[in-house]
Amino acid sequence: MQAGTIDFAQSMGKRIDGVREHLSLVYHRYLTGEPGLEKIRIAINNCEVIPADPFLIKKSDQTMQEEVYIIRGAKITVQPYILPHMSKMTASEIKASGGKDGLRKNQGFYVYRNRRLLIWGTWFRMMRKGELSKLARIRVDIPNTLDDLWTLDIKKSSAMPPEEVKNNLISVINKIGEKSKNKFTYRGKLETNDNEIHLWNRIKARDGGYYYEVNRQHPIVIQLMAVLNTNQNMLNSLLTQIERALPLNQLYIDLNGDEHISNDQTQQNDEIESALRQMLPNTLSKKQKLEFLDQIAVIPPYLSYPLVISKVKEEVEANG
């Protein structure tokens, strides 16, 4: 085969791949056959086009309720999504989201007209694309009766939200932008206003900033204090040094990157079981051990391992 023929075949192959990717995104809701739509099938050279879900709906967070706006009697629906951090995505999910480089580029609004994707990856100049907002995507469904308001071109390939909608969208942007930032930078839950007990406390400082400290009321810390008895000051000093030596600048850089950080990996059952046994020294009575296990059973990450907790409690009941 001559060089020119090879170049033509490669060029044509790339163009076909580009068409396939475009169709898989633009018509993904039809290809999926979501409720209210008849599922369609598209094939190129007998190769079926697979739908590309830009929201990773099965894994993403719908941290905000769907909002509905009525304009001239027609309904516009807005549904925000926060994608999972890249460390939680598979290779195929990363590709469907635009790849490592595409995550930042593809953030923003995804506007559908009759559920066909018209325009995507834009904030309509209402917000800049940033690293901390790159997990945010907002689905907007518009009817064909409002084409003039959205300034649709003849090819239906571009749109601009009308002023009646813009003000509402700015409010959505502000909310989802903050949630994307929190998801991206605080994957380990350090700050909380809930009733759960966490190992870290996030505290507002007098100067308006924040600082982090180890929760001295965490059952594990209390347990360790009791075991150390006369050496409590040494433990407290160690915890203070850990708090003041947190590598915050490096953590910020790492969390803003796309590489996996292994600290938050799910622990195996045997790891949790071993850790629990190490926290139950023989100096404790059976009653103290059981009380400790009851406390720890409702605290992350141990609340995700009820069977392991039950197993260790049975051993304590049997052997003391």
N, C-alpha and C positions, 0 to 999 in steps of 0.2 A: 504494500500500500504506500503511495507516495505521501511526502510530507504535507503537501497541501490538503490532501484528503483527510489526513489525521487531524490537522488543525481545524478543518471544517467540522469534523465529527465531534471534536472536543468542544468547540464553540457552540455547536447546536445542542450538545448535551447539557452545557451550562445554562443555556437559555431555557431549555425545557425544564430543568430543575428549578430555575427561577420562576417560571410560570406555575409549576406545581406548588411551590411554597406560597406564592401569592394566592392561588385559589384555596389552599388549605386554611389560610388565615381569613380571607375576605368572606368565604362561605362556610366557615367552621360551624356555625349554628345550624345550618341546613344539613351539612354532612353528618353532624351528630344526631340530628333529628330530635331537637329539644321539644318539650311539650308545646303543642299548638302548631308545630311545623311538620310537614311530611319529609321524612328523611330522603335525601337525594344521594346519588352515587356519581362521582366524576372519575374518569380514568383517562390516563394519557399513555399511549402505547401499551394498553392492557395493564397498566400499573395504576392501582387505585390510589386516589388522593386521600391522605389521612388528615382528619381535621386537626388544626393546631389551636389549642385553647390558650389564648394570651393571658387568662386570669388564673390558670391552674385551679379551677373552682373546687376540686376535691381536696386540695391541700391549703388553699389560701384562707385568710380570715376575712369574714364580712363583719368588720368591726363597727360598721354603721348600717342603720336600717336603709332600705330602699326609699328614696324620696320621689314624690310624684308632683309635677307642676302642670297646671292646666293653662294652656295658652289658646285663646280663640276657640275654646271648647275641645281642643285636642290635648291628648295626654303625652307628657314627656317624662320618662322614668330615668332615674339616676341611681346606680348601684356601685359603691366604691369597694375595692378589694385591696388587701395587703398581701403581696406574694410572700411565701416563706423565704427565709434567708437561704443563700445559695448552698450553704453547707447542709441544708435539709432537702435539696433537690437532687433528683437523679440526672444523669447525663442527658437523657431525652427531654426532661422537663426544662433543663437549662437551655437546650437548643430551641424548644418551643417558645421560651420566653425571650428569645433573641440572642442567646449566647452570652458569654461574660461581658463582651463589649456592648451588646445590644440592650442589656438590662437598663442602663442609664438612658440610652437613646429612646427606648420604647416606653418609658414612663409617661403617664398623663391620661388624657381622655381617649376613649374609643367610642366613636359615634357611629351608630347603626341606623340605617333607614330601612324600615320593614325587615329588620334583623340581618341585613347585609351590611358588612363593615365598609364605611365610607372613608373615614380618616382616623388615624391613630398615632399615638406617640407625640402628642402636643398638649401644652397647657394653654393654648390660645393667647399667649403673651400675658397671662394672668399670674404666672409664676415661672421662675427659672428652673431649668432642669439641674438638680443637684445630686450629689452622692447619697445624701440621707433621705431623699424622696424617691429613689429609684425603684423601690418596691411598691410604689403606689400606682394603681391603675383604676380608672373610673369608667364604667360602662354607661353610655347614654343612648337611650332608644328614642328615636323621633319618628313620627308618622310622615307619610308622603304629602299630607295636606299642609305642611308648614315649610315647604321647600323655599318659598320666597323669603321667609323670615331668616332661614339659615343660609341664605345667599348661595345656594347650591349651583355649581356650574352645570353646563349641559351634559357633561360626562358623568355627573354625580360622583366626582372624585375629590371634592373639597367642600368644606362647610365652615361657617362661622356662627357661633351662638348669638342669638338676638339679645338685646339689652335686657329684655324681660327675664331671660334665663341667666344671664351673666352674673348678676348680683347673687343669685342663689348658689351658683357654681363656685363663686369665690369663697363662700362659707364652707362648702364641702371641701374645697382645696385646703383651706386652713386646718380643718379637722384631720383629714387623712394624711396631710403632710407631717403633722406632729406624730400621728400614730406610726407612720412609716419610719420616722426617725427613731422612735422608741424601740420598734421592732428590730431596727438595724443595729443600734448601739447598745441596747440593754437586753440581750437575749437571755442572760442569766438574770432572774428577777430580783434585782437589788432594791428597787423602790416599790412600795406597796402601801395602799390604803385599805387593804382587805383585812379579814380576821385571821388569816393564816400567819403562822410563826415562821419567819425567815432568818437565815443565818446572818444576813447583812441588814443594817439599818441605814437609810438615806435620810440625812438630817439637814435642815436648812440652817445655814450659818447666819450670824448677825450682819455680815457684809452683803447679804443677799445671795451668796453662792450656796454650795452644798458640800457636805463631807460625808464619808462613809465610815461606819464603825461596825465591828462584830457585835451581834446581839448577845449581850451578857445574860439575857434571860432565856436563851435557847436551851432546851433540855439537855443537849449534849454538853454545852459549856457548863451548865449547872452540875451535871453529873461529874464532869472532870474536876471542877472545883472541889466537890465533896470528896472525891477520891484522893486528891492531892492534900487536902486538909491544911496543914501548916505551910504548904508551898504555894498557896493561892496567889500571893503577891508576884511570884515568879511567872505564873501563867498569865496573870493580868498584864504584866510588863511585856511578855512576848506578844500578846494580842495587840497591845498598843503599838509595838514596833511594826507588826504586820500591817496595821491600818495606815501608819504614816509612810510605809515604804511601798505602797501600792504603785506599780509602774503605770500610772494613769495615761501619760502621753503615748507610751507604746501600745497600751490597750486600745486607745482611741484609733491609732493607726491600723492595728490588726483588725478591729471590728469593722472598720470602714473598707477593708480589703475584702476580696472574694475567697480567700483561702480558708480552709476549715480549721477551726479552733477546737481541739479535742477535749477541753475541760468539761464541756456540757454533754458529752456522749452519755447515752443511756447505760446504766450499770446492769450487769448480769445478776441473776438471782443469787448465785453463789458469792458474788462480791458483797452484796447487801447482807447476806446471811453471815459472812465472815466478819463484816464490820459491826454488826449488832452483837455478836458474841464477844468481840473485843471491848465493847462498851458495857459489858455486864461482869465486872470483876467478882471474885468469890467473896470479897468483903461485904457485898450487898446481901441483904436478906431476900428471901423469895418474894416477899411483899414489895420491896423496893424495886426489884427487877421487873415485876409485872406492872407496877405503876409507871416505870420508865418506858416500857414497851407500849403501854396505852397512850402515853404522851407523844411518843415518836411516831405512832401509827397514823396520826393526822397531820404530819408535817412533811413537806417535800424534802427529798424525793421518796421518802419511805411510804407515803400514802399510796404510791403506785405499786407497792409490793405487799398487798394484804396477806397473800398466801405464805410469804416468807415470814412475816410478823407472826402469823398464827403458828407456824412450825416452831419458831423459837420459843413462843409462849408455852406451847405444849411441852417442850423440853424442860423449861423452867418449872412448870407444874409437876413434872415427873421426877426431876432430879434436884430441884431447889437451886 
